[in-house]
Amino acid sequence: MTSMTNLAVASASTPEASRSARAPREYFTRTPARFLKDPNISPGAKLLRVLLTAFADERTCRTFVTPRRLDLLMDCEHKYRERLQRELVAAGWLKLERDRKPNGHLGRRIYFLCAPPMPVSSTSGRNGPSKESIPSI
């Protein structure tokens, strides 16, 4: 009996056993800094978009997570989440669509993660401030 226990401990310490026993790799998402720094977007709306990013397809930016699951993850009521969604849609960071079932009825909700166009600044460009924006002395 003792030799069986020693054998199990020895086999668990082999490199093959430790590789298969490792936890899965951590998954990270990317969120635009200008979105996080935007003072016009509420903290709740920022949390909602970050959660949607965690469920989004990287190529299409589509998310098929259910509204109920979002409510559970955010620990909020659906009316609050809906208000946050409207805030993100109004700011241009989210687009909502619905699938159509073959019988024509509305199907699941699809969230598209968007990024509004970068604001065009007349005072500075990629190479620094323009000559017109520099005061003459």
Contacts in CASP RR format, 6 or more apart in sequence:
PFRMAT RR
TARGET T0000
AUTHOR 0000-0000-0000
METHOD contacts of the structure
MODEL  1
MTSMTNLAVASASTPEASRSARAPREYFTRTPARFLKDPNISPGAKLLRV
LLTAFADERTCRTFVTPRRLDLLMDCEHKYRERLQRELVAAGWLKLERDR
KPNGHLGRRIYFLCAPPMPVSSTSGRNGPSKESIPSI
11 17 0 8 1.000
12 18 0 8 1.000
12 21 0 8 1.000
27 54 0 8 1.000
29 50 0 8 1.000
29 53 0 8 1.000
29 54 0 8 1.000
29 56 0 8 1.000
30 53 0 8 1.000
31 49 0 8 1.000
31 50 0 8 1.000
31 53 0 8 1.000
32 115 0 8 1.000
34 118 0 8 1.000
35 41 0 8 1.000
35 46 0 8 1.000
35 49 0 8 1.000
35 93 0 8 1.000
35 115 0 8 1.000
36 46 0 8 1.000
38 91 0 8 1.000
40 91 0 8 1.000
41 87 0 8 1.000
41 88 0 8 1.000
41 91 0 8 1.000
41 93 0 8 1.000
42 84 0 8 1.000
42 87 0 8 1.000
44 74 0 8 1.000
44 84 0 8 1.000
45 84 0 8 1.000
45 87 0 8 1.000
45 88 0 8 1.000
45 91 0 8 1.000
45 93 0 8 1.000
47 74 0 8 1.000
48 70 0 8 1.000
48 74 0 8 1.000
48 81 0 8 1.000
48 84 0 8 1.000
48 85 0 8 1.000
48 88 0 8 1.000
49 88 0 8 1.000
49 93 0 8 1.000
49 94 0 8 1.000
49 113 0 8 1.000
51 65 0 8 1.000
51 70 0 8 1.000
51 73 0 8 1.000
51 74 0 8 1.000
52 63 0 8 1.000
52 65 0 8 1.000
52 70 0 8 1.000
52 94 0 8 1.000
52 111 0 8 1.000
52 113 0 8 1.000
53 63 0 8 1.000
53 113 0 8 1.000
55 63 0 8 1.000
55 64 0 8 1.000
55 65 0 8 1.000
56 62 0 8 1.000
56 63 0 8 1.000
56 111 0 8 1.000
56 113 0 8 1.000
57 63 0 8 1.000
61 112 0 8 1.000
61 113 0 8 1.000
61 114 0 8 1.000
62 110 0 8 1.000
62 111 0 8 1.000
62 112 0 8 1.000
62 113 0 8 1.000
63 110 0 8 1.000
63 111 0 8 1.000
63 112 0 8 1.000
63 113 0 8 1.000
64 108 0 8 1.000
64 110 0 8 1.000
64 111 0 8 1.000
65 111 0 8 1.000
66 108 0 8 1.000
66 109 0 8 1.000
67 78 0 8 1.000
67 81 0 8 1.000
67 109 0 8 1.000
68 78 0 8 1.000
70 81 0 8 1.000
71 77 0 8 1.000
71 78 0 8 1.000
71 81 0 8 1.000
74 81 0 8 1.000
85 94 0 8 1.000
85 96 0 8 1.000
88 94 0 8 1.000
89 95 0 8 1.000
89 96 0 8 1.000
91 116 0 8 1.000
92 114 0 8 1.000
92 115 0 8 1.000
92 116 0 8 1.000
93 113 0 8 1.000
93 114 0 8 1.000
93 115 0 8 1.000
93 116 0 8 1.000
94 111 0 8 1.000
94 112 0 8 1.000
94 113 0 8 1.000
94 114 0 8 1.000
95 111 0 8 1.000
95 112 0 8 1.000
95 114 0 8 1.000
96 109 0 8 1.000
96 110 0 8 1.000
96 111 0 8 1.000
96 112 0 8 1.000
97 109 0 8 1.000
97 110 0 8 1.000
97 112 0 8 1.000
98 106 0 8 1.000
98 107 0 8 1.000
98 108 0 8 1.000
98 109 0 8 1.000
98 110 0 8 1.000
99 106 0 8 1.000
99 107 0 8 1.000
99 108 0 8 1.000
99 110 0 8 1.000
100 106 0 8 1.000
100 107 0 8 1.000
101 107 0 8 1.000
122 130 0 8 1.000
122 132 0 8 1.000
122 133 0 8 1.000
123 129 0 8 1.000
123 130 0 8 1.000
123 133 0 8 1.000
124 130 0 8 1.000
124 133 0 8 1.000
END
